[in-house]
Amino acid sequence: MSSTNNKPSGFFSQLLFNIIIPVVILTRFSGEAHLGPTLGVIVALLFPLGFGLWERKKTGKFNFLSALGFVSVLLTGGISLLELDAKYIAIKEAAIPGLIGVAVIVSQYTKYPLLKTMLFNESVMDIKKIEQALEQKGNREKLPKIQVIASNILAGSFFLSSVLNYVLAKMIVVSPAGTEAYNNELGRMTALSYPVIVLPTMVLFFAALFYLFSSLKKLTGLKVEEMLIEQ
């Protein structure tokens, strides 16, 4: 029972609290007749913020990506409430995935590469079995090179997201912060982020995953299902 409760929330829950509800509030209820521009931003951001904190309490985890998401929400709120120039939204939107991409590359040279957090981790893959198979085949020394290439592809997905985020924000968010038009644009940008940004980025993400599995399959002789942890 406890293991079920500790599982992260599903895709629909994340989509609902991080995208759908904030978009509806920003585009439909932030006018003067309802919440108003300032309160509209606050209420809209409370949902992803509250969901992130609830997820942290539920799973007991608050990893690097969750922390950046948390910071992103706070920055959006700060820029909106302080009524800063709209260009800072574009800068923020580009900076967050850009920082992740840099962190993925830099972390390769530390004891805690982010590739292990995102793809090559013990909650998804049977690391011991893979390492034993590599030893038996005499291919253990080839693993770091595979991880570096997979990390670079993974970092590329975040750099692509950074560029697309910036372009999308510059094209859509043009009104002064603290206005109803600004909130509508913020909501529209959030709604478009999935089809315009997430889908192309996921193509590169899965390319990194495919490369990792196909390379490990050749070096270990294991099937993909044999590399995965049984759920």
N, C-alpha and C positions, 0 to 999 in steps of 0.2 A: 504493500500500500504506500509506504513512504517513498519507495523508488519511483512509483508513478507520479507522486506529488512533486518529486524533485526534477522531473523532466521539463525542459523548456516548453513554452507555449507554442502552439502550432502556427503555421503560416497565416491562416485566416485571422487569428487573434492579433498577430503582429500587424497585419494589414489594416485591421479595423481600428486599432488604437493609435497606430503611428501614421496612418495615411487618411483613411476614410473619414473618421470623426473630426480630426483637425481641419480637413478640407471643407467639410460641410459647415463647420462653425465659422471658418474664415470667409467663405463665399456667401453663406446664407444668413448668418446671424451676427455679423460684426457691423451692421449698419446702425445708424442712430436710432432706428425704430426698435432695435433689439438690444444687444449687449454694448454696442458702440465699438469703435476701432481699438481702443486700449484694452478694455476688458475682453474683447473678442480674441485678441492675441493671447492674453493671459490664460483664458479658459481653453483655447485650442492647444496651447503648449502643455497644459496640465495633464492632458491625456497620455501623450508619449512619455512625459516625465514620470507620471504616476505609474504607468505600465512598466517602465524600466525599473523603478524602485521595487514594485511588487514582484517582478521577475527575479530581481536580486534576492529578495527575501525568500521566495519560493525555491529557487535552485541553489542558493548559497554561493552563487558565483557572480562576479562583476569583473569580467575580463577586459582586456585592452580595447576591444571594439565597442563593448558596452559603455566603457568610460568615455570614449570619443563621441558616441551617440549622445550621451548625457551632456557633454560639453557643447555639442552642436546645438542641442535644444536650448541650453542656457544662453548661448551666444545669439541665437535668433531672437530670443526674448529680450535680451539686453539691447540689441540693435534696434528692435522695434519700439521698446518702451522709452529708450533714450532719444528716439526719433533721429537716428543718425542717417547719413546719406545712403541711398539704396545700393550704392556701389559696394558697401561693406557686406551686404548679403551675398553678392556675387563672389567677393573675396573669401568669405567664410565657407560658402558652398564648395569652392575649389580647394580651399586649404585642408578641410577635413580628410577627404579621400587622398589628397596629395601627401599628407603627413603619414597616412597608413602605408601608402606605396613606398615612401622613403624608409619607414620603420621596417617594412618587410625586407628590403634590401640590406639595411644596416644590421638588422638582427641576425642575418646569416653568419656574421662574424662574432656573435656572442654565444653564450651557453643556452640561450632561450630563443631560437629562431621562430618567428611567427608562423612559418610554414607548418611547424608542429602543432601550433594552436588551431590553425584553420583547416589543414588537410591531413597531415601525417601525425595524427594524434591517437592516443591509446583508447579513447572512447569510441573511435570509429574503426581503427585498423589494429590488427593483431601484430603489434610491433615485434614482440619476441619471436613469433613464428617467422616473420619476414626476415629478421636479422639472422636467425638460425639457418634459414634457407640460403641466404646470401653467403654465409660462412661455408656451408656445404658445397656450394657451387664455386667458391673462391672468388666471389664478386663483391665482397664487403667493401673494398676500397673504392668501388664505383658509385656507391650510394651518395656520398657528398656532392659529386658532380650532378647527379640527377636532381638532388634537392636544390642546388643552386639554380639550375635551369627552370625548374618548376616555380621557384621563388620569384625569378625574374618575370615569368609569364604572369604570375599572380600579381606582382607589383604593377605590371603593365595594365592589368584590369582596373586597378585603382587610379593610375595616371589617366587612363581613358575617361574614367568617371569624373575626375577632377576637371578635365577640359570640357566635357559635356555639361557638367554642373555650372561652370562659369558662363558658358555660352547661353544656356537656358535661363539662368538668373538675369543676365544682362539684357536678354531679349524681352523678358516678361516683367520683372520687377523694376518699374521706372517711376512710380509715383512716390511722393514723400511718405516716410514712415509716420504712423499716427493717423492715417486717413483710411476711409473705407475702401478706396481704390487700391491702396497698398495691401490691405488685408486680402482683398479679392485676388490680387496678383500673387501674393504669397501662397494662397490656397491653390491657385491654378498651377503654379510652379511645382508645388508638392504633388498634385495629382498627376502632372505630366512626367514627374521624375521616374516613375516605374516604366512606362513604355519607352521613353526617350533615353533614359540613362541606365536603368537596371538591366534591361534585356541585353543591350550590346555588351555591357560589362560582364554579365553572367556567361556570355559566349566565351570570353577570354578566361573566366574563372574555371569553366568546365574544360577548356583546352588544357589548363594547368593540371586539372584533375586527371584528364585522359592521358596526358603525357606521363604523369607520375605512375598511374596504374599500368599502362602499357610497358613502360620501362622496367618496373618492378617485376612484371609478369615474365619478361624476357630473362631477367637476371636471376630470378628465384625458381622459375618453373612452376610457380603457384598460379592457380586460377584466381580471378578477382574475388569470387565469393569466399575463397580460402584465406584471403588477406583480411577480410572484414570480420569484426567482432560479431558473434552471434547475438541477436537481440532477443 
